[in-house]
Amino acid sequence: MYPRPIPENAPVRRAVYILLVCLVLLLWLLPLVAVMVTSLRSFEDVMAGNYWGWPKSFNLVENYTAVFTQTAMARYFLNSLIITLPSVFGVIVLSTLTGYVLSRHRFPGANLVFALFVGGNFLPAQIMMIPVRDLMVSLGLYDTYAALIVFHVAFQTGFATLFMRNFIAALPDELFQAARSEGASPYQTLVHVVVPLVRPALAALAILTFTFVWNDYFWAIVLTQSDAVKPVTAGLGNLRGEYISAWNLVSAATIVVAIPPVLMFFLMQRHFITGLTVGAVKG
């Protein structure tokens, strides 16, 4: 089931394996390196077609400053924060509540409710485009922050509920029995017993949800139209000119957009890894 380690007495196989790993890593990193190098080039260098050669001049400060002074990326960046942070908070709160109820309380239809949460993750986003857009228009939420926030909370809660239900279900039953024997209500048990024990899971879920919502492009262009509410993913498309595109600025803006999820992961890396591995080994 698992790949067997290559023995040390097989140097040829180990060398081929290392070579293939380096090749795959190079192919994976090549586009990212190209974008990073392009973000340092001058506009003249890009227009001359020097995409893969060494930059003739390094415009690090000029390009990254121009992203915020010559474009509306600062507005888009703020829009993404306004959309992403409430979405993450709403998903975490709702998924913790639903995960707690579905894992620790038995009631008629519990399995059906859980199946609906899980089944929604298998629906292709494209088939829901027109119904969701029409719903937002009928509610008067189209082209507003609320449209994206409501959508992301609704559609990310299914995966998050599955995530939290499995973590809470793995907690020892003795903890809940002790809480009931002390007279704790279900709400008190959730706040004082469950939440402190699933903090690593909450951290991992926060990072995953933040990344999903921040990097969303499809629904950003479906549910928004004006620059006043567009997030960064949709705003990047506005940096392309009709006839000439400053690819050095587009590349610099792309790097800026990618910084928040990466920064959040490294700041919460310890909790993220713990949250993904807790409960993986029993005993």
Secondary structure, 3 states (H helix, E strand, C coil): CCCCCCCCCCHHHHHHHHHHHHHHHHHHHHHHHHHHHHCCCCHHHHHCCCCCCCCCCCCHHHHHHHHHHCCCHHHHHHHHHHHHHHHHHHHHHHHHHHHHHHHHCCCCCHHHHHHHHHHHHHCCHHHHHHHHHHHHHHCCCCCCHHHHHHHHHHHHHHHHHHHHHHHHHCCCHHHHHHHHHCCCCHHHHHHHHHHHHCHHHHHHHHHHHHHHHHCCCHHHHHHCCCCCCCCHHHHHHCCCCCCCCCHHHHHHHHHHHHHHHHHHHHHCHHHHHHHHHCCCCCC
